[in-house]
C-alpha cells in the first residue's frame, strides 16, 4: 500500500500516488507498506535513493545503520510491528530515505510508530517543518515504544525477585525468565546498532543553526540511549534471577540429599546387624542365649542413637 501525506499551502493532504509530482518542493511523506520489490525499487529510484542504500533496504535482515549521501540521508531501524506482554514483540525492518523535501519510508508490514504518526493530529506541523523533522519524530516515537515496553517489564522482574527472596520461585518462573532473557538479548543486539545510529545522527547536526532540529535529534538520541542501557540492565538482572533460581534449587536438592544420606547411614549398620543374625547357621553363639534378642536390639538402638548424636553435633540435621 502506498500512502502519501503532503503539506501544501498551509494544509495537510493525504492520499495515494496522485499527490506525488517529481521535482515538487512541497514537503512530502511517502510510505510504502507491504509493497512488492519492483514497486519499492521504482519509488526509491523516484526519490533519488543511492543504489547501495536500495540494496540494504530490500534485504530481508540487515542491522540498523546510518549513511549520509550528498543529497540524502539513509537510516535503517528495527521497528515494532506488534507486541504483547513483557518484552515479547515482533520486530520489523524500516528504511528511511530523507531528502530535501521528501521522506520515503519502506517496510514490509504495519509499523506501530508509523501508524501512530499517520493518525496523529501533529503530522501536519511535523511535515511542514521538513522531512528530517518528521523522521526524528518517527524515531522518537519508536524509541518511546521500546522504552514503554521495558518500563512495563520492570514490575515483572521485581515480582520475580520477590518470589525468589521469599523462596516461592518455581519452574514456571524459571521458564519465564529464560524466555525474557532470550528476547532481551535480541533487544540488546538491536539497540547497540540503534545507539550507534543516533550517535551519528546527533553528530551530524551538532553545531548547526537549527536549534529545534538539534534538540529533536538530541531527544531521539537520549531515548534510544536509555533503551540501550535499560535493555542491558534488565538482561543482566534476568540472568542473575536465573542463576539465583538455579542456586536455590541446587540448595534445596542438597538439603534433600543430606536427609536421605543421614537416613541411609542410620540404616546401613542396622541392616548389617539384622542380616548378620538372620543367617541360617546353627552355630551362632548368641542365637540360643535367652537375652540375645534384647542385646541385639540394644546394640542397634545404641548405634542409631550414636549416629544421630554425631549428625546433630555436625549440624547435618
Secondary structure as the mmCIF struct_conf table of DSSP 4:
data_model
#
loop_
_struct_conf.conf_type_id
_struct_conf.id
_struct_conf.beg_label_comp_id
_struct_conf.beg_label_asym_id
_struct_conf.beg_label_seq_id
_struct_conf.end_label_comp_id
_struct_conf.end_label_asym_id
_struct_conf.end_label_seq_id
STRN STRN1 UNK A 2 UNK A 8
TURN_TY1_P TURN_TY1_P1 UNK A 9 UNK A 10
STRN STRN2 UNK A 11 UNK A 15
BEND BEND1 UNK A 16 UNK A 16
HELX_RH_3T_P HELX_RH_3T_P1 UNK A 17 UNK A 19
TURN_TY1_P TURN_TY1_P2 UNK A 22 UNK A 23
BEND BEND2 UNK A 26 UNK A 26
STRN STRN3 UNK A 28 UNK A 33
BEND BEND3 UNK A 34 UNK A 34
HELX_RH_AL_P HELX_RH_AL_P1 UNK A 37 UNK A 46
TURN_TY1_P TURN_TY1_P3 UNK A 47 UNK A 48
HELX_RH_AL_P HELX_RH_AL_P2 UNK A 51 UNK A 57
TURN_TY1_P TURN_TY1_P4 UNK A 58 UNK A 58
BEND BEND4 UNK A 59 UNK A 61
STRN STRN4 UNK A 65 UNK A 68
BEND BEND5 UNK A 70 UNK A 71
STRN STRN5 UNK A 73 UNK A 83
BEND BEND6 UNK A 85 UNK A 85
TURN_TY1_P TURN_TY1_P5 UNK A 86 UNK A 87
STRN STRN6 UNK A 89 UNK A 98
BEND BEND7 UNK A 100 UNK A 101
STRN STRN7 UNK A 102 UNK A 107
BEND BEND8 UNK A 108 UNK A 109
HELX_RH_AL_P HELX_RH_AL_P3 UNK A 112 UNK A 118
TURN_TY1_P TURN_TY1_P6 UNK A 119 UNK A 119
TURN_TY1_P TURN_TY1_P7 UNK A 121 UNK A 122
HELX_RH_AL_P HELX_RH_AL_P4 UNK A 123 UNK A 128
TURN_TY1_P TURN_TY1_P8 UNK A 129 UNK A 129
HELX_RH_AL_P HELX_RH_AL_P5 UNK A 131 UNK A 165
TURN_TY1_P TURN_TY1_P9 UNK A 166 UNK A 167
HELX_RH_AL_P HELX_RH_AL_P6 UNK A 171 UNK A 205
TURN_TY1_P TURN_TY1_P10 UNK A 206 UNK A 207
BEND BEND9 UNK A 209 UNK A 209
HELX_RH_AL_P HELX_RH_AL_P7 UNK A 211 UNK A 276
TURN_TY1_P TURN_TY1_P11 UNK A 277 UNK A 278
BEND BEND10 UNK A 279 UNK A 279
BEND BEND11 UNK A 282 UNK A 282
TURN_TY1_P TURN_TY1_P12 UNK A 285 UNK A 288
TURN_TY1_P TURN_TY1_P13 UNK A 290 UNK A 291
HELX_RH_AL_P HELX_RH_AL_P8 UNK A 292 UNK A 313
TURN_TY1_P TURN_TY1_P14 UNK A 314 UNK A 315
#
